[in-house]
Amino acid sequence: MLRTLLAPRLVALHLLVIGVLVSFTFLGRWQLGVFEASGAPRRAPDPAPVAVTELTQVGQHVSGDAISRRVTATGTYDAANQLLVADRVADVAAPGGRAAQGSGFWLLTPLRLADGTVVPVVRGWVPAAADPAAAVPEGAVTVAGRLRPAEQTDDVMRSGNLPRGQVATVSTAELINVWPDARVRDGFVVATAQEPPSRATPVAVSPPTEGGGFTWRNLAYALQWWIFALFAVYMWFHFVRDARRGEREREEPQPAEPAAPVEA
């Protein structure tokens, strides 16, 4: 058996099959990677900033096409009702709650507009509740940022009861109860710039994205390459089996020819 497998002709076949398997496996994995990447979110058009009042309403949810849009707002901050969003890092997309316990706080401050409505604004991030950067500026301010939809109260795994003045999520439904005298617009603004400038660390927020459509053709190509690899193994098995069968036939003793009859 070993002699058959190590025959020069079969050794060349082994090397060829190994090369085919490695190549076809990588080609299939490459096509699978192209398929997976095709479904990843892509950057959507990012229109010029508009007033936050054009995209938000009191009592109406922020529409999907308004998410992450650039907005501007001018008003005065209500320092007495500022809240700290506990257990957050300086990235709006990062998980909060128990996953970021002790990481720091978002500064969530109500911005009262000229029409009397309130827009929740995440002014920035601080590592501790007593950080001097948490101080709220007085007078009129102009905020530029990106609009985000209200978080759900169960979006984070809470790490326990929070002290007064702290919340776990930026939930419009919760803010209506915390700020009962305010007409709160849905969603919240993550500030990217402010006049006068803020001393808090800005919270990172991504531009709008849109879902990609999977290119199923690439998945079919990946399966095709792997099927070719399996077929190569199948053909290798048959070549080896036929070679082994031929060797057995050569090794089997040939039947002796009958002796010629002796004439009297």
C-alpha positions, 0 to 999 in steps of 0.5 A, a space after each residue: 500500500 505504502 509503495 503504491 502511494 509513494 510511486 512517483 506518479 501518485 506523489 505528483 498527484 498528491 501534490 497537485 491535489 493539495 495545491 488544488 485544495 489550498 487554492 480552492 479553499 482560499 478562493 471560496 473564503 475570499 468570495 465568502 468575504 466579499 459576500 459578507 462585506 456586501 451586506 455591511 452598512 455603508 455611508 449614506 448621503 450626509 445633507 447640510 445641517 438643518 434646524 432641529 425643529 425641522 426633524 423633531 416634534 413633540 409627541 412624534 418619533 424621529 423618522 428613520 431618515 432623520 437619524 444621524 442627520 446634522 442639526 443646529 439649535 439655539 436656546 438656553 440650557 436648563 442647568 437645574 434639570 441637567 442629568 448624568 447618563 451613567 456608565 457610558 463612554 465617549 461614543 454614542 454607539 458603545 454599549 452602556 450600563 453594566 458593560 461600561 460600569 464606572 466608565 464615566 457620564 454623558 452630560 444630558 442637558 435640556 436646551 429650551 428653544 425660542 418656541 418653549 419646547 425642549 431638546 435633550 442635548 448630550 453636551 459631552 462626556 466626563 469621567 466623574 460626576 464632579 468634573 468641572 467640565 460638567 458645569 452648564 454655560 449660562 445665556 444663549 448657546 448655539 449647538 451643532 450636532 447629530 440627531 439620534 433616536 430616543 433610546 429604549 429603557 431596556 437598551 442597556 443592562 443596568 448595574 443597579 439603582 442610580 443616584 438622584 440626577 442620574 439616568 441609564 438611558 436617553 429615553 424620551 418617555 423617561 425624560 417626560 416624567 423627569 422634566 414634567 413641566 417641559 414639552 420635550 421633543 423626541 430624540 436627542 442631539 449629540 453635540 459636535 460643536 457649541 458656542 460658547 465651546 464646551 470643556 467636556 470631551 465630545 461624544 463620538 457619533 457616526 454619520 448616517 448609514 444605509 444597509 447594504 444588499 447582499 450579493 448572493 452571486 458571491 456566495 454561490 461562487 464560494 460554494 462553487 469553489 468548495 464543491 470543486 475542492 470536494 470533487 478533486 478529493 473524490 477524483 484523487 480517491 478514485 485514482 489511488 483506488 485504481 492504482 492499488 487495485 492494479 498493484 494487487 492484480 500484478 501481485 496475485 499469482 497467475 494460475 499454472 498452465 495445465 501440463 501437456 498429455 503424454 502420448 503413449 
